[in-house]
Amino acid sequence: MDTVRFGYVGCGNVAQSIHIPNFASIPGVKFEAIAETRPKLRGQVAAKYGIRKQYESHAQLCED
């Protein structure tokens, strides 16, 4: 099975409690990037899930 590389926008409560953990638990899915305007929260979520690329906005994520 090929790996699906994934970028996610937002690190709010729903993202942290539902979306990100569920996607991270799927075999073959790798979180590559996260976009979040709050730097501290962005860094915490990226560290927790091993997300290597971080962006301040959805536009920056999409450009990459």
DRENPA-3360 file (N, C-alpha, C; in nm, 2 decimals, always signed):
BEGIN
1 = MDTVRFGY = +0.08/-0.12/+0.00/+0.00/+0.00/+0.00/+0.09/+0.12/+0.00 ~ +0.05/+0.22/-0.08/+0.13/+0.35/-0.09/+0.09/+0.43/+0.04 ~ +0.19/+0.52/+0.07/+0.17/+0.61/+0.19/+0.10/+0.73/+0.14 ~ +0.00/+0.77/+0.21/-0.07/+0.90/+0.19/-0.01/+1.00/+0.28 ~ +0.04/+1.10/+0.21/+0.10/+1.21/+0.29/-0.01/+1.32/+0.31 ~ -0.01/+1.37/+0.43/-0.13/+1.45/+0.47/-0.08/+1.58/+0.53 ~ -0.15/+1.69/+0.50/-0.14/+1.82/+0.57/-0.27/+1.86/+0.63 ~ -0.27/+1.92/+0.74/-0.39/+1.95/+0.82/-0.39/+2.10/+0.85;
9 = VGCGNVAQ = -0.51/+2.16/+0.85/-0.52/+2.30/+0.88/-0.60/+2.31/+1.01 ~ -0.54/+2.37/+1.11/-0.60/+2.40/+1.24/-0.57/+2.30/+1.35 ~ -0.55/+2.35/+1.47/-0.52/+2.26/+1.58/-0.61/+2.28/+1.70 ~ -0.74/+2.32/+1.67/-0.84/+2.34/+1.77/-0.88/+2.21/+1.84 ~ -0.98/+2.23/+1.93/-1.02/+2.11/+2.01/-1.07/+2.00/+1.93 ~ -1.15/+2.02/+1.83/-1.20/+1.91/+1.75/-1.08/+1.84/+1.68 ~ -0.99/+1.92/+1.62/-0.88/+1.86/+1.55/-0.79/+1.77/+1.65 ~ -0.77/+1.82/+1.77/-0.68/+1.75/+1.86/-0.75/+1.63/+1.92;
17 = SIHIPNFA = -0.88/+1.64/+1.94/-0.95/+1.53/+2.01/-1.01/+1.42/+1.91 ~ -1.03/+1.46/+1.78/-1.10/+1.37/+1.69/-1.01/+1.35/+1.56 ~ -1.00/+1.46/+1.48/-0.94/+1.44/+1.35/-0.80/+1.40/+1.35 ~ -0.71/+1.47/+1.41/-0.57/+1.43/+1.41/-0.54/+1.29/+1.46 ~ -0.59/+1.26/+1.58/-0.57/+1.12/+1.63/-0.62/+1.01/+1.54 ~ -0.74/+1.04/+1.48/-0.80/+0.93/+1.40/-0.72/+0.92/+1.27 ~ -0.68/+1.03/+1.20/-0.60/+1.02/+1.08/-0.46/+0.96/+1.11 ~ -0.40/+0.99/+1.23/-0.27/+0.94/+1.26/-0.27/+0.79/+1.29;
25 = SIPGVKFE = -0.39/+0.74/+1.32/-0.40/+0.60/+1.36/-0.42/+0.51/+1.23 ~ -0.44/+0.57/+1.12/-0.47/+0.49/+1.00/-0.33/+0.44/+0.94 ~ -0.32/+0.31/+0.92/-0.19/+0.26/+0.85/-0.18/+0.32/+0.71 ~ -0.06/+0.36/+0.68/-0.03/+0.42/+0.55/-0.06/+0.57/+0.54 ~ -0.10/+0.63/+0.65/-0.12/+0.78/+0.65/+0.00/+0.84/+0.73 ~ +0.07/+0.94/+0.67/+0.18/+1.01/+0.73/+0.15/+1.16/+0.73 ~ +0.14/+1.22/+0.85/+0.13/+1.36/+0.87/+0.26/+1.43/+0.83 ~ +0.25/+1.51/+0.72/+0.37/+1.58/+0.68/+0.37/+1.72/+0.73;
33 = AIAETRPK = +0.25/+1.79/+0.74/+0.25/+1.93/+0.77/+0.12/+1.97/+0.85 ~ +0.14/+2.08/+0.92/+0.03/+2.13/+1.00/+0.03/+2.28/+0.98 ~ -0.09/+2.34/+0.96/-0.10/+2.49/+0.96/-0.18/+2.54/+1.07 ~ -0.13/+2.63/+1.15/-0.20/+2.68/+1.26/-0.14/+2.82/+1.29 ~ -0.23/+2.92/+1.32/-0.18/+3.06/+1.34/-0.12/+3.08/+1.48 ~ -0.15/+2.99/+1.58/-0.09/+3.01/+1.71/+0.04/+2.92/+1.72 ~ +0.15/+2.99/+1.73/+0.28/+2.92/+1.72/+0.30/+2.82/+1.83 ~ +0.27/+2.85/+1.95/+0.29/+2.76/+2.06/+0.21/+2.63/+2.04;
41 = LRGQVAAK = +0.08/+2.65/+2.01/-0.01/+2.53/+1.99/+0.04/+2.45/+1.87 ~ +0.08/+2.52/+1.76/+0.13/+2.45/+1.64/+0.25/+2.37/+1.68 ~ +0.34/+2.42/+1.75/+0.46/+2.34/+1.79/+0.43/+2.23/+1.88 ~ +0.33/+2.24/+1.97/+0.30/+2.13/+2.06/+0.23/+2.02/+1.99 ~ +0.14/+2.05/+1.90/+0.07/+1.94/+1.82/+0.17/+1.88/+1.73 ~ +0.26/+1.96/+1.66/+0.36/+1.90/+1.57/+0.45/+1.80/+1.65 ~ +0.49/+1.84/+1.76/+0.58/+1.76/+1.84/+0.51/+1.63/+1.89 ~ +0.39/+1.64/+1.93/+0.31/+1.52/+1.98/+0.29/+1.42/+1.87;
49 = YGIRKQYE = +0.27/+1.46/+1.74/+0.24/+1.37/+1.64/+0.36/+1.35/+1.54 ~ +0.47/+1.41/+1.56/+0.59/+1.40/+1.48/+0.57/+1.46/+1.34 ~ +0.50/+1.57/+1.34/+0.47/+1.64/+1.21/+0.59/+1.74/+1.19 ~ +0.66/+1.71/+1.07/+0.79/+1.78/+1.05/+0.77/+1.92/+0.99 ~ +0.67/+1.95/+0.92/+0.65/+2.08/+0.86/+0.54/+2.16/+0.93 ~ +0.57/+2.29/+0.96/+0.48/+2.37/+1.03/+0.46/+2.50/+0.95 ~ +0.34/+2.55/+0.94/+0.31/+2.67/+0.87/+0.21/+2.76/+0.95 ~ +0.22/+2.89/+0.92/+0.14/+2.99/+0.99/+0.00/+3.00/+0.93;
57 = SHAQLCED = -0.02/+2.95/+0.81/-0.14/+2.97/+0.74/-0.17/+2.85/+0.64 ~ -0.30/+2.84/+0.61/-0.33/+2.74/+0.51/-0.27/+2.77/+0.37 ~ -0.26/+2.89/+0.34/-0.20/+2.93/+0.21/-0.06/+2.89/+0.20 ~ +0.02/+2.90/+0.31/+0.16/+2.86/+0.31/+0.17/+2.71/+0.29 ~ +0.08/+2.63/+0.36/+0.08/+2.49/+0.34/+0.05/+2.45/+0.20 ~ -0.05/+2.51/+0.14/-0.09/+2.48/+0.00/+0.01/+2.51/-0.10 ~ +0.09/+2.62/-0.07/+0.20/+2.66/-0.17/+0.30/+2.55/-0.17 ~ +0.32/+2.48/-0.06/+0.42/+2.38/-0.05/+0.37/+2.25/-0.11;
% end
